[in-house]
Amino acid sequence: MLEEEVLALLRGHGEGHLSGEAMSRTLAVSRAAVWKAVEALRRDGYQITSAPNRGYRLAGGPDRIRAGELAGALAGRTVGRELVCLETVDSTNTEVKRRAAAGAAEGLAVLAEGQTAGRGRRGRSFQSLSGKGLYLSVLLRPAVSLAELSQLTAWTAVAVCRGIQSCCGAEPQIKWTNDILLNGKKLCGVLTELELEAESAAPSHVVVGLGVNVSQTAADFGPELADIATSLELEGFSVRRAELAGQILAALDDLYAAFPAGKADYLSDYRARCATTGREVLLLRGDAQVPAFAEAVDDDFGLVVRCPDGRRETVTSGEVSVRGLMGQYV
């Protein structure tokens, strides 16, 4: 769409002016078409100034998720080479799975202003207030073993932390395995879903989805979540969601380029950010709650725990609640 291409050119030109003639040459359209696209962007809330003999300059814009905002930051990358930005969707993960089934290529990224049926782990609902958070999913088709794929969720947690930190300087931590925390409260949820080929049971593709709380207030979370959830805005970090999306998608692309050979780097960062180790935990196994002490993250991102009888075991899946984080045990 021409509006997105014009927005991408203006966004990529920074504080300088860009002439309508230059844009028409780059996009192979008439100057009148460029002018119409600029006017449409202005109606959408973008502040675009113009000066004789100098051209147009993007002076500001709304906090919107759209392809023109992201294209420049993702040029030449695999993740984000196809961008689908929606006003609303049931779930970005579900939308990516639909498109994957239709043959979409790896790197597809679906983003939405809001979700009507956002999902977390184990089928839990995920609050997805329109315009308040960053909700995105990407399609990956890594040619690796199932054992290696089992570690992708932990890698993703590191990548999301890096993207957030690059955008605004916040230093998130990770609650094993994949909850992103800021100052002890949940900032972001990550959900990775693996699809297998029906005949061979070989991995077909992976959908990596996440939701970051960006500008929610305590009132937005309500009494049930206010004590355990937070947003970047509540922690003093004001960001544009498009800029955050660009940084996180770039970090996911870095992950994809490094996976799985670059494991040492991601494992080291995961251990440094893990807020679970060194704490008392409860291992939730069905209806039973088993107390333990989280000692370390092993070389495969498993959680090494010490039981009250001194026995050590490695947890590779399941729920782990941590004493002192987001309440007594969360």
C-alpha positions in Angstrom: 0.0 0.0 0.0 1.4 3.4 -1.1 0.7 5.1 2.3 2.9 2.5 4.1 5.7 2.9 1.6 5.6 6.7 1.9 5.5 6.5 5.7 8.5 4.1 5.6 10.5 6.6 3.4 9.7 9.5 5.7 10.4 7.5 8.9 13.7 6.3 7.4 14.7 9.9 6.5 14.8 11.0 10.1 14.7 14.7 10.8 15.5 15.7 7.2 13.2 16.7 4.4 12.4 14.4 1.5 11.0 15.7 -1.8 7.9 14.4 -3.4 9.9 14.0 -6.6 12.5 11.8 -4.9 9.7 9.7 -3.4 7.9 9.4 -6.7 11.1 8.2 -8.4 11.8 5.7 -5.6 8.3 4.3 -5.6 7.7 4.6 -9.4 4.5 6.5 -8.9 3.4 10.0 -9.8 4.0 13.0 -7.5 0.2 13.4 -7.3 0.0 9.9 -5.9 2.7 10.7 -3.3 0.8 13.9 -2.3 -2.4 11.8 -1.9 -0.6 9.4 0.3 0.8 12.2 2.4 -2.6 13.7 2.8 -4.0 10.3 3.9 -1.3 10.0 6.5 -2.1 13.4 7.8 -5.7 12.4 8.2 -4.5 9.4 10.2 -2.8 11.8 12.7 0.8 12.0 11.3 2.3 15.5 11.5 4.0 15.9 8.1 5.4 19.4 7.4 6.3 20.6 3.9 8.6 23.3 2.7 9.1 24.7 -0.8 12.1 23.3 -2.6 12.8 21.0 0.3 9.9 18.5 0.5 8.2 16.7 3.3 9.3 15.9 6.9 7.8 13.6 9.4 7.5 15.7 12.6 5.5 13.3 14.7 2.7 10.7 14.6 0.3 8.6 16.6 1.3 5.5 18.6 0.1 3.1 15.9 1.3 -0.3 14.7 1.6 -0.3 10.9 3.9 -1.6 8.3 5.3 1.8 7.3 6.5 2.4 10.8 8.5 -0.9 10.9 9.7 -1.6 7.4 12.9 0.5 7.6 14.0 -1.0 10.9 13.6 -4.5 9.4 15.1 -4.0 6.0 17.2 -7.0 4.9 16.1 -9.2 7.8 14.3 -12.5 7.6 11.9 -11.9 10.6 9.6 -9.2 9.5 10.2 -9.4 5.8 6.4 -9.8 5.5 4.5 -7.6 7.9 0.8 -7.9 8.6 -0.6 -5.2 10.8 -4.2 -5.6 11.9 -6.6 -3.5 13.9 -7.9 -6.5 15.8 -7.6 -10.3 15.6 -8.7 -13.2 17.8 -5.0 -14.1 18.4 -1.9 -13.2 16.5 -0.6 -16.8 17.1 -3.8 -18.2 15.6 -3.6 -15.8 12.6 0.0 -16.9 11.9 -1.0 -20.5 12.1 -3.7 -19.9 9.6 -1.3 -18.3 7.2 1.3 -20.9 7.8 -1.2 -23.6 6.8 -1.7 -21.6 3.6 2.0 -21.7 2.8 3.3 -18.5 4.3 7.1 -18.2 4.3 9.3 -18.0 7.4 9.7 -14.5 8.8 6.1 -13.6 8.6 5.2 -11.2 11.4 1.6 -10.5 12.4 0.9 -7.6 14.8 -2.4 -6.3 16.1 -3.6 -3.3 18.0 -5.7 -5.6 20.1 -6.8 -9.2 20.5 -10.2 -10.6 21.3 -8.9 -14.1 22.3 -5.3 -13.6 23.3 -3.8 -16.8 24.8 -1.0 -17.7 27.2 0.4 -21.0 28.3 -1.9 -23.9 29.0 -4.8 -22.1 27.3 -5.0 -19.3 29.7 -6.5 -16.0 28.5 -4.1 -13.1 28.0 -5.4 -9.5 28.6 -5.0 -7.6 25.3 -6.3 -4.1 25.6 -6.4 -2.3 22.3 -3.7 0.3 21.9 -2.2 -0.5 25.3 0.2 -3.3 24.5 2.3 -4.9 21.8 0.9 -8.1 20.5 2.8 -9.9 17.8 3.7 -13.4 16.5 6.2 -14.6 14.0 6.5 -17.7 11.8 9.8 -19.7 11.9 10.7 -22.8 10.0 14.0 -23.9 11.6 15.6 -27.1 10.2 16.7 -28.5 13.6 15.9 -31.4 15.9 13.0 -31.5 18.3 15.5 -31.4 21.2 16.9 -28.2 19.9 13.4 -26.8 19.3 12.5 -27.5 22.9 14.9 -24.7 23.9 13.6 -22.1 21.6 11.2 -20.7 24.2 14.1 -19.8 26.5 16.0 -18.3 23.7 12.9 -16.2 22.9 12.7 -14.9 26.4 16.3 -13.6 26.1 15.6 -12.0 22.7 12.5 -10.2 24.0 14.5 -8.9 27.0 17.2 -7.6 24.7 14.6 -5.9 22.4 13.0 -4.1 25.3 16.3 -3.1 26.7 17.5 -1.8 23.4 14.4 0.3 23.0 14.1 2.0 26.3 16.9 0.9 28.7 14.7 -1.2 31.0 16.5 -4.3 32.2 13.9 -7.2 32.3 14.4 -10.4 34.1 13.0 -13.9 33.3 10.9 -16.1 35.5 11.7 -19.7 34.4 10.9 -20.5 31.8 9.5 -17.6 29.8 7.7 -14.9 31.8 9.3 -11.5 31.4 9.4 -9.5 34.6 10.3 -5.9 35.4 10.8 -5.0 39.1 9.3 -8.3 40.2 6.1 -8.0 38.2 5.0 -9.6 34.9 5.6 -7.4 31.9 5.3 -9.8 29.1 4.2 -13.3 28.3 5.7 -15.6 25.6 3.9 -18.5 23.9 5.7 -20.7 21.4 3.7 -23.3 19.5 5.2 -26.1 17.5 3.3 -27.7 14.5 4.2 -31.1 13.2 3.7 -32.6 9.8 0.8 -35.1 9.9 2.5 -37.9 8.0 6.0 -37.8 9.3 5.5 -36.1 12.7 8.6 -34.0 11.8 8.6 -30.3 12.8 6.7 -28.2 10.2 7.0 -24.7 11.7 7.1 -22.8 15.0 4.9 -19.8 15.9 6.5 -17.5 18.4 4.0 -15.1 20.1 4.3 -12.5 22.7 2.4 -9.7 24.4 4.2 -6.8 26.1 2.4 -4.5 28.5 3.3 -1.0 27.3 1.0 1.7 28.6 -1.5 0.0 30.9 -2.3 1.7 34.1 -3.0 0.0 37.4 -6.7 0.6 36.7 -6.4 -1.2 33.4 -5.2 -4.3 35.2 -7.9 -4.3 37.8 -7.7 -5.6 41.4 -6.9 -9.2 40.3 -3.8 -8.3 38.3 -2.6 -5.0 39.7 -0.3 -6.6 42.3 1.3 -9.0 39.9 1.4 -7.2 36.5 3.1 -4.1 35.3 3.7 -2.1 32.2 6.6 -0.1 30.8 4.7 3.1 31.4 4.0 2.2 35.1 7.8 1.5 35.6 8.7 4.9 34.1 9.5 3.9 30.5 7.5 5.8 27.9 7.9 4.2 24.5 6.2 4.1 21.1 4.9 0.7 20.4 6.2 0.8 16.8 9.7 1.4 18.0 9.4 -1.4 20.6 8.1 -3.7 17.9 11.0 -2.9 15.6 13.6 -3.6 18.3 11.9 -6.9 19.4 11.5 -8.1 15.8 15.1 -7.3 15.1 16.2 -9.2 18.3 14.1 -12.2 17.2 15.8 -12.1 13.8 19.2 -12.1 15.5 18.0 -15.1 17.5 16.9 -16.9 14.3 20.3 -16.3 12.7 22.1 -17.6 15.8 19.8 -20.6 16.5 21.0 -23.2 17.5 24.8 -22.6 17.1 24.9 -19.5 19.3 23.6 -21.3 22.3 26.4 -20.2 24.7 25.6 -16.5 24.3 21.8 -17.0 25.0 22.4 -19.4 27.8 24.7 -17.0 29.6 22.3 -14.1 29.2 19.4 -16.3 30.4 21.2 -17.3 33.5 22.1 -13.7 34.2 18.5 -12.6 33.9 16.8 -15.5 35.6 14.9 -14.4 38.7 14.0 -17.9 39.7 17.3 -19.2 40.8 18.3 -18.7 44.4 14.7 -18.7 45.6 12.2 -21.1 47.2 9.8 -22.5 44.7 6.8 -24.8 44.4 6.7 -27.4 41.7 3.1 -27.7 40.6 2.4 -31.3 39.5 -1.3 -31.9 39.0 -3.0 -31.1 42.3 0.2 -31.5 44.2 2.6 -28.7 45.2 6.2 -29.8 45.9 8.4 -27.4 47.7 12.0 -27.0 46.5 14.9 -24.6 46.2 15.9 -23.4 42.7 19.7 -23.7 42.4 20.7 -23.2 38.8 19.8 -23.3 35.1 21.5 -26.2 33.4 23.1 -26.3 30.0 19.8 -27.1 28.3 17.8 -24.4 30.1 16.4 -26.9 32.6 15.8 -25.7 36.2 17.9 -27.6 38.7 16.1 -27.7 42.1 17.0 -29.2 45.5 14.2 -31.0 47.3 13.8 -30.8 51.1 15.3 -34.3 51.4 18.5 -33.0 49.7 17.7 -34.8 46.4 18.4 -32.8 43.3 16.4 -33.0 40.1 16.1 -31.0 36.8 12.7 -29.6 35.8 12.3 -29.3 32.0 8.6 -28.5 31.8 5.6 -27.7 33.9 4.7 -24.9 36.3 7.1 -23.5 38.8 5.8 -20.8 41.3 8.4 -18.6 42.9 8.2 -17.3 46.4 8.5 -13.5 46.6 7.7 -12.8 43.0 4.4 -11.3 42.1 2.9 -12.3 45.4 3.8 -15.0 47.8 4.1 -17.7 45.2 3.5 -17.0 41.5 
